[in-house]
Each structure stands twice: as C-alpha cells, then as structure tokens.
C-alpha cells in the first residue's frame, strides 16, 4: 500500500524535474493533498468511475 505522503513526494519530484515553477508546485501539491484526504481510501485502489462520479 502506498500512502498519501509518498504520492505527494513523488508528484512534487516529478514536477520539479519538469521545471514547474515553485508557486505552481505549491498549488498543485495543495490541490492533490486535499483530493487524497477527501478520498479516505487507499489511492492505489481508486477507479476512474469513482473519481468521475
């Protein structure tokens, strides 16, 4: 099971490697963190149908 912190760390690293600006990284980090908290389940188990519902 992957936890939310690992997902967020990997996402930030991915954005940094691609040259995203610090403000963009902060905002996307905040948005993804809120989404992961809203899910209240293992993010690796979420389906596309659950997200678009």
mmCIF file of the N, C-alpha and C atoms, coordinates in Angstrom:
data_MODEL
# 
_entry.id   MODEL 
# 
loop_
_atom_site.group_PDB 
_atom_site.id 
_atom_site.type_symbol 
_atom_site.label_atom_id 
_atom_site.label_alt_id 
_atom_site.label_comp_id 
_atom_site.label_asym_id 
_atom_site.label_entity_id 
_atom_site.label_seq_id 
_atom_site.pdbx_PDB_ins_code 
_atom_site.Cartn_x 
_atom_site.Cartn_y 
_atom_site.Cartn_z 
_atom_site.occupancy 
_atom_site.B_iso_or_equiv 
_atom_site.pdbx_formal_charge 
_atom_site.auth_seq_id 
_atom_site.auth_comp_id 
_atom_site.auth_asym_id 
_atom_site.auth_atom_id 
_atom_site.pdbx_PDB_model_num 
ATOM 1   N N  . UNK A 1 1  ? 0.842   -1.184 0.000   1.00 0.00 ? 1  UNK A N  1 
ATOM 2   C CA . UNK A 1 1  ? 0.000   0.000  0.000   1.00 0.00 ? 1  UNK A CA 1 
ATOM 3   C C  . UNK A 1 1  ? 0.887   1.246  0.000   1.00 0.00 ? 1  UNK A C  1 
ATOM 4   N N  . UNK A 1 2  ? 0.581   2.159  -0.864  1.00 0.00 ? 2  UNK A N  1 
ATOM 5   C CA . UNK A 1 2  ? 1.291   3.429  -0.957  1.00 0.00 ? 2  UNK A CA 1 
ATOM 6   C C  . UNK A 1 2  ? 0.507   4.459  -0.160  1.00 0.00 ? 2  UNK A C  1 
ATOM 7   N N  . UNK A 1 3  ? 1.214   5.230  0.679   1.00 0.00 ? 3  UNK A N  1 
ATOM 8   C CA . UNK A 1 3  ? 0.471   6.239  1.439   1.00 0.00 ? 3  UNK A CA 1 
ATOM 9   C C  . UNK A 1 3  ? 0.468   7.579  0.714   1.00 0.00 ? 3  UNK A C  1 
ATOM 10  N N  . UNK A 1 4  ? -0.356  8.473  1.185   1.00 0.00 ? 4  UNK A N  1 
ATOM 11  C CA . UNK A 1 4  ? -0.535  9.770  0.531   1.00 0.00 ? 4  UNK A CA 1 
ATOM 12  C C  . UNK A 1 4  ? 0.751   10.583 0.500   1.00 0.00 ? 4  UNK A C  1 
ATOM 13  N N  . UNK A 1 5  ? 1.545   10.512 1.564   1.00 0.00 ? 5  UNK A N  1 
ATOM 14  C CA . UNK A 1 5  ? 2.798   11.277 1.613   1.00 0.00 ? 5  UNK A CA 1 
ATOM 15  C C  . UNK A 1 5  ? 3.748   10.835 0.509   1.00 0.00 ? 5  UNK A C  1 
ATOM 16  N N  . UNK A 1 6  ? 3.817   9.541  0.259   1.00 0.00 ? 6  UNK A N  1 
ATOM 17  C CA . UNK A 1 6  ? 4.681   9.032  -0.813  1.00 0.00 ? 6  UNK A CA 1 
ATOM 18  C C  . UNK A 1 6  ? 4.199   9.511  -2.181  1.00 0.00 ? 6  UNK A C  1 
ATOM 19  N N  . UNK A 1 7  ? 2.911   9.524  -2.376  1.00 0.00 ? 7  UNK A N  1 
ATOM 20  C CA . UNK A 1 7  ? 2.349   10.000 -3.642  1.00 0.00 ? 7  UNK A CA 1 
ATOM 21  C C  . UNK A 1 7  ? 2.660   11.478 -3.826  1.00 0.00 ? 7  UNK A C  1 
ATOM 22  N N  . UNK A 1 8  ? 2.463   12.264 -2.782  1.00 0.00 ? 8  UNK A N  1 
ATOM 23  C CA . UNK A 1 8  ? 2.731   13.700 -2.869  1.00 0.00 ? 8  UNK A CA 1 
ATOM 24  C C  . UNK A 1 8  ? 4.209   13.976 -3.121  1.00 0.00 ? 8  UNK A C  1 
ATOM 25  N N  . UNK A 1 9  ? 5.096   13.256 -2.433  1.00 0.00 ? 9  UNK A N  1 
ATOM 26  C CA . UNK A 1 9  ? 6.538   13.433 -2.644  1.00 0.00 ? 9  UNK A CA 1 
ATOM 27  C C  . UNK A 1 9  ? 6.926   13.110 -4.079  1.00 0.00 ? 9  UNK A C  1 
ATOM 28  N N  . UNK A 1 10 ? 6.400   12.023 -4.605  1.00 0.00 ? 10 UNK A N  1 
ATOM 29  C CA . UNK A 1 10 ? 6.706   11.630 -5.983  1.00 0.00 ? 10 UNK A CA 1 
ATOM 30  C C  . UNK A 1 10 ? 6.155   12.652 -6.973  1.00 0.00 ? 10 UNK A C  1 
ATOM 31  N N  . UNK A 1 11 ? 4.981   13.176 -6.699  1.00 0.00 ? 11 UNK A N  1 
ATOM 32  C CA . UNK A 1 11 ? 4.374   14.168 -7.581  1.00 0.00 ? 11 UNK A CA 1 
ATOM 33  C C  . UNK A 1 11 ? 5.197   15.455 -7.602  1.00 0.00 ? 11 UNK A C  1 
ATOM 34  N N  . UNK A 1 12 ? 5.643   15.904 -6.434  1.00 0.00 ? 12 UNK A N  1 
ATOM 35  C CA . UNK A 1 12 ? 6.475   17.109 -6.358  1.00 0.00 ? 12 UNK A CA 1 
ATOM 36  C C  . UNK A 1 12 ? 7.786   16.885 -7.103  1.00 0.00 ? 12 UNK A C  1 
ATOM 37  N N  . UNK A 1 13 ? 8.417   15.736 -6.901  1.00 0.00 ? 13 UNK A N  1 
ATOM 38  C CA . UNK A 1 13 ? 9.671   15.435 -7.599  1.00 0.00 ? 13 UNK A CA 1 
ATOM 39  C C  . UNK A 1 13 ? 9.460   15.433 -9.110  1.00 0.00 ? 13 UNK A C  1 
ATOM 40  N N  . UNK A 1 14 ? 8.355   14.861 -9.560  1.00 0.00 ? 14 UNK A N  1 
ATOM 41  C CA . UNK A 1 14 ? 8.032   14.827 -10.992 1.00 0.00 ? 14 UNK A CA 1 
ATOM 42  C C  . UNK A 1 14 ? 7.893   16.244 -11.548 1.00 0.00 ? 14 UNK A C  1 
ATOM 43  N N  . UNK A 1 15 ? 7.189   17.105 -10.809 1.00 0.00 ? 15 UNK A N  1 
ATOM 44  C CA . UNK A 1 15 ? 7.009   18.487 -11.269 1.00 0.00 ? 15 UNK A CA 1 
ATOM 45  C C  . UNK A 1 15 ? 8.330   19.252 -11.276 1.00 0.00 ? 15 UNK A C  1 
ATOM 46  N N  . UNK A 1 16 ? 9.166   19.035 -10.268 1.00 0.00 ? 16 UNK A N  1 
ATOM 47  C CA . UNK A 1 16 ? 10.466  19.709 -10.221 1.00 0.00 ? 16 UNK A CA 1 
ATOM 48  C C  . UNK A 1 16 ? 11.340  19.301 -11.400 1.00 0.00 ? 16 UNK A C  1 
ATOM 49  N N  . UNK A 1 17 ? 11.343  18.017 -11.719 1.00 0.00 ? 17 UNK A N  1 
ATOM 50  C CA . UNK A 1 17 ? 12.136  17.531 -12.855 1.00 0.00 ? 17 UNK A CA 1 
ATOM 51  C C  . UNK A 1 17 ? 11.676  18.146 -14.168 1.00 0.00 ? 17 UNK A C  1 
ATOM 52  N N  . UNK A 1 18 ? 10.430  18.478 -14.262 1.00 0.00 ? 18 UNK A N  1 
ATOM 53  C CA . UNK A 1 18 ? 9.882   19.044 -15.493 1.00 0.00 ? 18 UNK A CA 1 
ATOM 54  C C  . UNK A 1 18 ? 9.882   20.567 -15.505 1.00 0.00 ? 18 UNK A C  1 
ATOM 55  N N  . UNK A 1 19 ? 10.450  21.160 -14.464 1.00 0.00 ? 19 UNK A N  1 
ATOM 56  C CA . UNK A 1 19 ? 10.634  22.599 -14.451 1.00 0.00 ? 19 UNK A CA 1 
ATOM 57  C C  . UNK A 1 19 ? 9.427   23.434 -14.078 1.00 0.00 ? 19 UNK A C  1 
ATOM 58  N N  . UNK A 1 20 ? 8.485   22.842 -13.374 1.00 0.00 ? 20 UNK A N  1 
ATOM 59  C CA . UNK A 1 20 ? 7.334   23.622 -12.912 1.00 0.00 ? 20 UNK A CA 1 
ATOM 60  C C  . UNK A 1 20 ? 7.818   24.706 -11.948 1.00 0.00 ? 20 UNK A C  1 
ATOM 61  N N  . UNK A 1 21 ? 7.168   25.824 -11.964 1.00 0.00 ? 21 UNK A N  1 
ATOM 62  C CA . UNK A 1 21 ? 7.535   26.937 -11.086 1.00 0.00 ? 21 UNK A CA 1 
ATOM 63  C C  . UNK A 1 21 ? 7.115   26.617 -9.647  1.00 0.00 ? 21 UNK A C  1 
ATOM 64  N N  . UNK A 1 22 ? 7.852   27.148 -8.659  1.00 0.00 ? 22 UNK A N  1 
ATOM 65  C CA . UNK A 1 22 ? 7.545   26.853 -7.249  1.00 0.00 ? 22 UNK A CA 1 
ATOM 66  C C  . UNK A 1 22 ? 6.098   27.143 -6.855  1.00 0.00 ? 22 UNK A C  1 
ATOM 67  N N  . UNK A 1 23 ? 5.538   28.231 -7.331  1.00 0.00 ? 23 UNK A N  1 
ATOM 68  C CA . UNK A 1 23 ? 4.144   28.540 -6.997  1.00 0.00 ? 23 UNK A CA 1 
ATOM 69  C C  . UNK A 1 23 ? 3.173   27.523 -7.562  1.00 0.00 ? 23 UNK A C  1 
ATOM 70  N N  . UNK A 1 24 ? 3.453   27.046 -8.756  1.00 0.00 ? 24 UNK A N  1 
ATOM 71  C CA . UNK A 1 24 ? 2.614   26.018 -9.381  1.00 0.00 ? 24 UNK A CA 1 
ATOM 72  C C  . UNK A 1 24 ? 2.711   24.724 -8.590  1.00 0.00 ? 24 UNK A C  1 
ATOM 73  N N  . UNK A 1 25 ? 3.925   24.362 -8.197  1.00 0.00 ? 25 UNK A N  1 
ATOM 74  C CA . UNK A 1 25 ? 4.130   23.139 -7.413  1.00 0.00 ? 25 UNK A CA 1 
ATOM 75  C C  . UNK A 1 25 ? 3.359   23.227 -6.098  1.00 0.00 ? 25 UNK A C  1 
ATOM 76  N N  . UNK A 1 26 ? 3.459   24.357 -5.419  1.00 0.00 ? 26 UNK A N  1 
ATOM 77  C CA . UNK A 1 26 ? 2.738   24.532 -4.147  1.00 0.00 ? 26 UNK A CA 1 
ATOM 78  C C  . UNK A 1 26 ? 1.234   24.372 -4.332  1.00 0.00 ? 26 UNK A C  1 
ATOM 79  N N  . UNK A 1 27 ? 0.694   25.001 -5.366  1.00 0.00 ? 27 UNK A N  1 
ATOM 80  C CA . UNK A 1 27 ? -0.753  24.949 -5.582  1.00 0.00 ? 27 UNK A CA 1 
ATOM 81  C C  . UNK A 1 27 ? -1.213  23.542 -5.959  1.00 0.00 ? 27 UNK A C  1 
ATOM 82  N N  . UNK A 1 28 ? -0.490  22.892 -6.861  1.00 0.00 ? 28 UNK A N  1 
ATOM 83  C CA . UNK A 1 28 ? -0.854  21.528 -7.249  1.00 0.00 ? 28 UNK A CA 1 
ATOM 84  C C  . UNK A 1 28 ? -0.724  20.580 -6.063  1.00 0.00 ? 28 UNK A C  1 
ATOM 85  N N  . UNK A 1 29 ? 0.332   20.764 -5.246  1.00 0.00 ? 29 UNK A N  1 
ATOM 86  C CA . UNK A 1 29 ? 0.526   19.945 -4.049  1.00 0.00 ? 29 UNK A CA 1 
ATOM 87  C C  . UNK A 1 29 ? -0.696  20.072 -3.139  1.00 0.00 ? 29 UNK A C  1 
ATOM 88  N N  . UNK A 1 30 ? -1.114  21.310 -2.890  1.00 0.00 ? 30 UNK A N  1 
ATOM 89  C CA . UNK A 1 30 ? -2.265  21.564 -2.029  1.00 0.00 ? 30 UNK A CA 1 
ATOM 90  C C  . UNK A 1 30 ? -3.526  20.913 -2.600  1.00 0.00 ? 30 UNK A C  1 
ATOM 91  N N  . UNK A 1 31 ? -3.736  21.070 -3.895  1.00 0.00 ? 31 UNK A N  1 
ATOM 92  C CA . UNK A 1 31 ? -4.933  20.508 -4.529  1.00 0.00 ? 31 UNK A CA 1 
ATOM 93  C C  . UNK A 1 31 ? -4.953  18.983 -4.456  1.00 0.00 ? 31 UNK A C  1 
ATOM 94  N N  . UNK A 1 32 ? -3.825  18.355 -4.755  1.00 0.00 ? 32 UNK A N  1 
ATOM 95  C CA . UNK A 1 32 ? -3.755  16.888 -4.717  1.00 0.00 ? 32 UNK A CA 1 
ATOM 96  C C  . UNK A 1 32 ? -3.886  16.390 -3.280  1.00 0.00 ? 32 UNK A C  1 
ATOM 97  N N  . UNK A 1 33 ? -3.279  17.093 -2.336  1.00 0.00 ? 33 UNK A N  1 
ATOM 98  C CA . UNK A 1 33 ? -3.392  16.705 -0.927  1.00 0.00 ? 33 UNK A CA 1 
ATOM 99  C C  . UNK A 1 33 ? -4.851  16.745 -0.470  1.00 0.00 ? 33 UNK A C  1 
ATOM 100 N N  . UNK A 1 34 ? -5.571  17.803 -0.826  1.00 0.00 ? 34 UNK A N  1 
ATOM 101 C CA . UNK A 1 34 ? -6.991  17.895 -0.470  1.00 0.00 ? 34 UNK A CA 1 
ATOM 102 C C  . UNK A 1 34 ? -7.790  16.756 -1.104  1.00 0.00 ? 34 UNK A C  1 
ATOM 103 N N  . UNK A 1 35 ? -7.484  16.445 -2.352  1.00 0.00 ? 35 UNK A N  1 
ATOM 104 C CA . UNK A 1 35 ? -8.182  15.361 -3.038  1.00 0.00 ? 35 UNK A CA 1 
ATOM 105 C C  . UNK A 1 35 ? -7.912  14.024 -2.347  1.00 0.00 ? 35 UNK A C  1 
ATOM 106 N N  . UNK A 1 36 ? -6.652  13.759 -2.004  1.00 0.00 ? 36 UNK A N  1 
ATOM 107 C CA . UNK A 1 36 ? -6.315  12.499 -1.342  1.00 0.00 ? 36 UNK A CA 1 
ATOM 108 C C  . UNK A 1 36 ? -6.988  12.399 0.024   1.00 0.00 ? 36 UNK A C  1 
ATOM 109 N N  . UNK A 1 37 ? -7.069  13.502 0.749   1.00 0.00 ? 37 UNK A N  1 
ATOM 110 C CA . UNK A 1 37 ? -7.770  13.494 2.042   1.00 0.00 ? 37 UNK A CA 1 
ATOM 111 C C  . UNK A 1 37 ? -9.266  13.256 1.861   1.00 0.00 ? 37 UNK A C  1 
ATOM 112 N N  . UNK A 1 38 ? -9.826  13.794 0.794   1.00 0.00 ? 38 UNK A N  1 
ATOM 113 C CA . UNK A 1 38 ? -11.246 13.609 0.505   1.00 0.00 ? 38 UNK A CA 1 
ATOM 114 C C  . UNK A 1 38 ? -11.566 12.148 0.180   1.00 0.00 ? 38 UNK A C  1 
ATOM 115 N N  . UNK A 1 39 ? -10.626 11.459 -0.480  1.00 0.00 ? 39 UNK A N  1 
ATOM 116 C CA . UNK A 1 39 ? -10.864 10.069 -0.878  1.00 0.00 ? 39 UNK A CA 1 
ATOM 117 C C  . UNK A 1 39 ? -11.131 9.157  0.307   1.00 0.00 ? 39 UNK A C  1 
ATOM 118 N N  . UNK A 1 40 ? -10.358 9.320  1.362   1.00 0.00 ? 40 UNK A N  1 
ATOM 119 C CA . UNK A 1 40 ? -10.474 8.490  2.563   1.00 0.00 ? 40 UNK A CA 1 
ATOM 120 C C  . UNK A 1 40 ? -10.359 7.000  2.253   1.00 0.00 ? 40 UNK A C  1 
ATOM 121 N N  . UNK A 1 41 ? -9.508  6.669  1.278   1.00 0.00 ? 41 UNK A N  1 
ATOM 122 C CA . UNK A 1 41 ? -9.226  5.269  0.987   1.00 0.00 ? 41 UNK A CA 1 
ATOM 123 C C  . UNK A 1 41 ? -7.865  5.185  0.322   1.00 0.00 ? 41 UNK A C  1 
ATOM 124 N N  . UNK A 1 42 ? -7.361  3.986  0.168   1.00 0.00 ? 42 UNK A N  1 
ATOM 125 C CA . UNK A 1 42 ? -6.066  3.776  -0.471  1.00 0.00 ? 42 UNK A CA 1 
ATOM 126 C C  . UNK A 1 42 ? -6.116  4.336  -1.891  1.00 0.00 ? 42 UNK A C  1 
ATOM 127 N N  . UNK A 1 43 ? -5.288  5.344  -2.195  1.00 0.00 ? 43 UNK A N  1 
ATOM 128 C CA . UNK A 1 43 ? -5.353  5.964  -3.518  1.00 0.00 ? 43 UNK A CA 1 
ATOM 129 C C  . UNK A 1 43 ? -5.038  5.007  -4.663  1.00 0.00 ? 43 UNK A C  1 
ATOM 130 N N  . UNK A 1 44 ? -4.311  3.946  -4.388  1.00 0.00 ? 44 UNK A N  1 
ATOM 131 C CA . UNK A 1 44 ? -3.990  2.986  -5.451  1.00 0.00 ? 44 UNK A CA 1 
ATOM 132 C C  . UNK A 1 44 ? -5.185  2.101  -5.798  1.00 0.00 ? 44 UNK A C  1 
ATOM 133 N N  . UNK A 1 45 ? -6.229  2.162  -4.985  1.00 0.00 ? 45 UNK A N  1 
ATOM 134 C CA . UNK A 1 45 ? -7.425  1.335  -5.210  1.00 0.00 ? 45 UNK A CA 1 
ATOM 135 C C  . UNK A 1 45 ? -8.581  2.106  -5.841  1.00 0.00 ? 45 UNK A C  1 
ATOM 136 N N  . UNK A 1 46 ? -8.382  3.386  -6.093  1.00 0.00 ? 46 UNK A N  1 
ATOM 137 C CA . UNK A 1 46 ? -9.444  4.228  -6.640  1.00 0.00 ? 46 UNK A CA 1 
ATOM 138 C C  . UNK A 1 46 ? -9.584  3.971  -8.135  1.00 0.00 ? 46 UNK A C  1 
ATOM 139 N N  . UNK A 1 47 ? -10.816 3.877  -8.579  1.00 0.00 ? 47 UNK A N  1 
ATOM 140 C CA . UNK A 1 47 ? -11.080 3.658  -10.000 1.00 0.00 ? 47 UNK A CA 1 
ATOM 141 C C  . UNK A 1 47 ? -11.486 4.967  -10.677 1.00 0.00 ? 47 UNK A C  1 
ATOM 142 N N  . UNK A 1 48 ? -11.401 4.981  -11.977 1.00 0.00 ? 48 UNK A N  1 
ATOM 143 C CA . UNK A 1 48 ? -11.807 6.160  -12.746 1.00 0.00 ? 48 UNK A CA 1 
ATOM 144 C C  . UNK A 1 48 ? -13.282 6.478  -12.510 1.00 0.00 ? 48 UNK A C  1 
ATOM 145 N N  . UNK A 1 49 ? -14.102 5.457  -12.368 1.00 0.00 ? 49 UNK A N  1 
ATOM 146 C CA . UNK A 1 49 ? -15.529 5.661  -12.145 1.00 0.00 ? 49 UNK A CA 1 
ATOM 147 C C  . UNK A 1 49 ? -15.783 6.388  -10.821 1.00 0.00 ? 49 UNK A C  1 
ATOM 148 N N  . UNK A 1 50 ? -15.005 6.079  -9.799  1.00 0.00 ? 50 UNK A N  1 
ATOM 149 C CA . UNK A 1 50 ? -15.177 6.744  -8.506  1.00 0.00 ? 50 UNK A CA 1 
ATOM 150 C C  . UNK A 1 50 ? -14.806 8.222  -8.581  1.00 0.00 ? 50 UNK A C  1 
ATOM 151 N N  . UNK A 1 51 ? -13.819 8.545  -9.380  1.00 0.00 ? 51 UNK A N  1 
ATOM 152 C CA . UNK A 1 51 ? -13.369 9.929  -9.495  1.00 0.00 ? 51 UNK A CA 1 
ATOM 153 C C  . UNK A 1 51 ? -14.360 10.756 -10.289 1.00 0.00 ? 51 UNK A C  1 
ATOM 154 N N  . UNK A 1 52 ? -14.906 10.188 -11.334 1.00 0.00 ? 52 UNK A N  1 
ATOM 155 C CA . UNK A 1 52 ? -15.803 10.953 -12.198 1.00 0.00 ? 52 UNK A CA 1 
ATOM 156 C C  . UNK A 1 52 ? -17.255 10.928 -11.723 1.00 0.00 ? 52 UNK A C  1 
ATOM 157 N N  . UNK A 1 53 ? -17.545 10.180 -10.681 1.00 0.00 ? 53 UNK A N  1 
ATOM 158 C CA . UNK A 1 53 ? -18.923 10.071 -10.178 1.00 0.00 ? 53 UNK A CA 1 
ATOM 159 C C  . UNK A 1 53 ? -19.369 11.320 -9.467  1.00 0.00 ? 53 UNK A C  1 
# 
